[in-house]
Each structure stands twice: as C-alpha cells, then as structure tokens.
Amino acid sequence: MASGGGGGNTGAGGSPGMGLSLGLGLGLGLGMGEATSEAEEEAATAEAVGRLATTLWLRLRGWEAVLAAAQRLLVWEKPLHSLVTAAALNGLFCIFPRGATL
C-alpha cells in the first residue's frame, strides 16, 4: 500500500475541501429555497382544505342525519337493516329493469 500524504478530493481550486464547501453551500442554499416553497405550498393546501371543509359543512349541515343513516347502512353497522335495504334495492331493480322508463 502506498500512502500519499493527504491527497483526497482537491476540488477545482486545488485546495482540499474547496469543491466540497462550494457544493455544500449551493446545496444548502437550494435546499432552503425548496423548503420555503414546500412550506408555502403546504400552507396553501391546508388553507384550501379548510375552505372546502367549511363549504361542505355549510351545504350539508341540514342533511347530516340522512347522511349518517346512509353511512350506517353502507358500513353494515346494523346488519339486519343493511340486509333489508339491500334486498329492497335489489327488488326495485328487478321490478324496474335497466332501460325501462317510469
């Protein structure tokens, strides 16, 4: 093994570490800009989600009981009720086949 005295990566300027510090400086600068941009993007997304939630709540607040009942049927919270509803819907589709007009 030949041991040379401290060669390493000398970078563009010839001094050890010059290229490394330049690379770290640029990387850190770009990283901070990206982090700020990402933070602004996340804040804008959070604000948009908040506005959407408020709008949906205002529009659907009168339908809350109906939607809760529909959800209980769809997740089979009360299996007997869900089974009766599924059978009734199936019966309706058998009585009124696809393409038939009322």
Summary of the structure (lengths in Angstrom):
residues: 102
radius of gyration: 32.4
end to end distance: 92.7
largest distance: 93.7
contacts: 186
relative contact order: 0.04
helix: 73%
strand: 0%
